[in-house]
Amino acid sequence: MTKSVIEEDLTLDGNLSSKEGGVEVKGKVLGNVTAISVIIRDKGTIDGTLTASSVSIEGNYNGTLKCEDLKVTATSDVKGDVSAKTMTTESGSKIAGKVSIGVS
């Protein structure tokens, strides 16, 4: 599986799709993201709809998220509607919005 990386000094204004790989966001994405797996690093931000099988959020997310497995770390800040089959959260994580677990 290949991985695309949005580095810290990069802002992507538009939609991002990776049909066979993952996306690692260290910078900023202003648009919808679709991939097999998505990792939002500590200083990373996604502002838009996010659809993936596996999502790990260490940074900031704002939008509508739909995935199978979600991990929200202590440094994360999530705002929006979340729908996942499973979710793991660390103490200190911030989530504001509608959260639906056990559905996809």
C-alpha positions as a Python dict, from the first residue, in 0.01 Angstrom:
ca = {
    (1, 'M'): (0, 0, 0),
    (2, 'T'): (137, 340, -97),
    (3, 'K'): (117, 648, 125),
    (4, 'S'): (83, 1011, 21),
    (5, 'V'): (215, 1274, 263),
    (6, 'I'): (98, 1634, 293),
    (7, 'E'): (397, 1799, 463),
    (8, 'E'): (377, 2070, 733),
    (9, 'D'): (451, 2356, 491),
    (10, 'L'): (181, 2250, 242),
    (11, 'T'): (-185, 2359, 221),
    (12, 'L'): (-398, 2162, -24),
    (13, 'D'): (-714, 2349, -125),
    (14, 'G'): (-931, 2087, -297),
    (15, 'N'): (-1041, 1726, -272),
    (16, 'L'): (-793, 1441, -221),
    (17, 'S'): (-858, 1078, -318),
    (18, 'S'): (-632, 774, -284),
    (19, 'K'): (-807, 455, -399),
    (20, 'E'): (-528, 212, -311),
    (21, 'G'): (-328, 380, -40),
    (22, 'G'): (-313, 594, 266),
    (23, 'V'): (-281, 964, 333),
    (24, 'E'): (-72, 1122, 608),
    (25, 'V'): (-152, 1486, 679),
    (26, 'K'): (112, 1696, 854),
    (27, 'G'): (-1, 2020, 688),
    (28, 'K'): (-349, 2139, 596),
    (29, 'V'): (-618, 1998, 365),
    (30, 'L'): (-918, 2220, 286),
    (31, 'G'): (-1147, 1976, 107),
    (32, 'N'): (-1281, 1623, 111),
    (33, 'V'): (-1046, 1328, 167),
    (34, 'T'): (-1113, 967, 61),
    (35, 'A'): (-853, 693, 119),
    (36, 'I'): (-801, 347, 265),
    (37, 'S'): (-630, 498, 570),
    (38, 'V'): (-580, 854, 693),
    (39, 'I'): (-350, 981, 965),
    (40, 'I'): (-378, 1343, 1077),
    (41, 'R'): (-53, 1421, 1257),
    (42, 'D'): (-21, 1653, 1559),
    (43, 'K'): (10, 1976, 1357),
    (44, 'G'): (-209, 1853, 1071),
    (45, 'T'): (-559, 1974, 982),
    (46, 'I'): (-839, 1847, 759),
    (47, 'D'): (-1142, 2067, 702),
    (48, 'G'): (-1396, 1869, 497),
    (49, 'T'): (-1564, 1531, 463),
    (50, 'L'): (-1335, 1238, 550),
    (51, 'T'): (-1409, 881, 437),
    (52, 'A'): (-1167, 595, 505),
    (53, 'S'): (-1145, 246, 645),
    (54, 'S'): (-898, 346, 916),
    (55, 'V'): (-853, 697, 1063),
    (56, 'S'): (-611, 819, 1329),
    (57, 'I'): (-640, 1178, 1450),
    (58, 'E'): (-360, 1346, 1643),
    (59, 'G'): (-429, 1697, 1512),
    (60, 'N'): (-738, 1893, 1406),
    (61, 'Y'): (-1040, 1773, 1212),
    (62, 'N'): (-1354, 1965, 1119),
    (63, 'G'): (-1630, 1807, 909),
    (64, 'T'): (-1818, 1481, 860),
    (65, 'L'): (-1615, 1166, 924),
    (66, 'K'): (-1714, 812, 825),
    (67, 'C'): (-1484, 515, 885),
    (68, 'E'): (-1454, 158, 1013),
    (69, 'D'): (-1187, 211, 1282),
    (70, 'L'): (-1118, 546, 1447),
    (71, 'K'): (-839, 638, 1688),
    (72, 'V'): (-852, 978, 1858),
    (73, 'T'): (-538, 1070, 2053),
    (74, 'A'): (-489, 1305, 2349),
    (75, 'T'): (-366, 1586, 2120),
    (76, 'S'): (-668, 1573, 1886),
    (77, 'D'): (-943, 1830, 1837),
    (78, 'V'): (-1242, 1693, 1642),
    (79, 'K'): (-1545, 1904, 1548),
    (80, 'G'): (-1830, 1757, 1344),
    (81, 'D'): (-2029, 1440, 1290),
    (82, 'V'): (-1846, 1112, 1345),
    (83, 'S'): (-1965, 767, 1234),
    (84, 'A'): (-1746, 461, 1297),
    (85, 'K'): (-1775, 90, 1370),
    (86, 'T'): (-1511, 112, 1644),
    (87, 'M'): (-1349, 406, 1821),
    (88, 'T'): (-1055, 435, 2059),
    (89, 'T'): (-1001, 759, 2250),
    (90, 'E'): (-718, 873, 2473),
    (91, 'S'): (-765, 1087, 2781),
    (92, 'G'): (-750, 1454, 2682),
    (93, 'S'): (-894, 1415, 2334),
    (94, 'K'): (-1157, 1672, 2232),
    (95, 'I'): (-1467, 1577, 2033),
    (96, 'A'): (-1758, 1817, 1970),
    (97, 'G'): (-2052, 1702, 1756),
    (98, 'K'): (-2266, 1398, 1689),
    (99, 'V'): (-2086, 1067, 1746),
    (100, 'S'): (-2229, 734, 1625),
    (101, 'I'): (-2029, 422, 1710),
    (102, 'G'): (-2112, 70, 1594),
    (103, 'V'): (-2254, 185, 1261),
    (104, 'S'): (-2091, 260, 928),
}
